[in-house]
Amino acid sequence: MTNEDKVKGPASYFPSIEKKYGKPIEHWMKILAGAGPLKHMELVSHLKATHEMGHGHANALVAWFMARK
């Protein structure tokens, strides 16, 4: 894989998120969509508190989710 092919940004966390938590990324997008109209850090806190997710993983998922809106 060349530097041009390397995944960057929030998506670079996705393989480790799927491995650690055993759920596909789309599962987490549905969780975030169902959490209500919350701000970025509120969504991060929700994932951390409700799903015992680490800050970096939660932040990456929320950043990806917010960019897709």
C-alpha positions as CSV (number, residue, x, y, z in Angstrom):
1,M,0.0,0.0,0.0
2,T,1.4,3.4,-1.0
3,N,1.0,6.6,1.0
4,E,-1.6,7.6,-1.6
5,D,-3.7,4.5,-0.9
6,K,-3.4,4.7,2.9
7,V,-6.7,5.5,4.6
8,K,-6.6,8.7,6.5
9,G,-8.7,10.6,9.0
10,P,-11.5,9.0,11.1
11,A,-11.8,6.0,8.8
12,S,-8.3,4.9,9.7
13,Y,-9.7,3.9,13.1
14,F,-12.5,1.7,11.6
15,P,-10.6,-1.7,11.4
16,S,-9.6,-1.5,15.0
17,I,-13.1,-0.3,16.1
18,E,-14.7,-3.3,14.3
19,K,-12.2,-5.7,15.8
20,K,-12.4,-4.4,19.4
21,Y,-16.1,-4.0,19.6
22,G,-17.3,-6.7,17.2
23,K,-19.7,-4.5,15.3
24,P,-19.6,-3.1,11.8
25,I,-19.2,0.7,11.4
26,E,-22.8,1.0,10.1
27,H,-24.0,-0.4,13.5
28,W,-22.4,2.6,15.2
29,M,-23.8,5.0,12.6
30,K,-27.3,3.8,13.6
31,I,-26.5,4.2,17.3
32,L,-25.4,7.8,16.7
33,A,-28.5,8.5,14.5
34,G,-30.8,7.2,17.2
35,A,-29.1,9.2,20.0
36,G,-31.0,12.4,19.1
37,P,-29.9,15.9,18.1
38,L,-26.7,16.1,20.1
39,K,-23.5,18.0,19.6
40,H,-20.2,16.3,18.7
41,M,-18.8,16.0,22.2
42,E,-22.2,14.9,23.6
43,L,-22.2,12.1,21.1
44,V,-18.7,11.1,22.0
45,S,-19.7,11.1,25.7
46,H,-22.7,9.0,24.8
47,L,-20.6,6.3,23.2
48,K,-18.1,6.3,26.0
49,A,-20.7,6.1,28.8
50,T,-23.2,3.7,27.1
51,H,-20.9,1.5,25.1
52,E,-17.7,1.8,27.2
53,M,-15.8,3.0,24.1
54,G,-12.5,4.7,24.3
55,H,-12.3,8.4,23.5
56,G,-10.3,8.1,20.2
57,H,-12.6,5.5,18.8
58,A,-15.8,7.4,19.8
59,N,-14.4,10.7,18.4
60,A,-13.5,9.0,15.1
61,L,-17.0,7.6,14.8
62,V,-18.7,10.8,15.6
63,A,-16.5,12.8,13.2
64,W,-17.4,10.4,10.4
65,F,-21.1,10.5,11.4
66,M,-21.2,14.3,11.5
67,A,-19.4,14.6,8.1
68,R,-22.1,12.4,6.5
69,K,-25.0,14.5,7.7
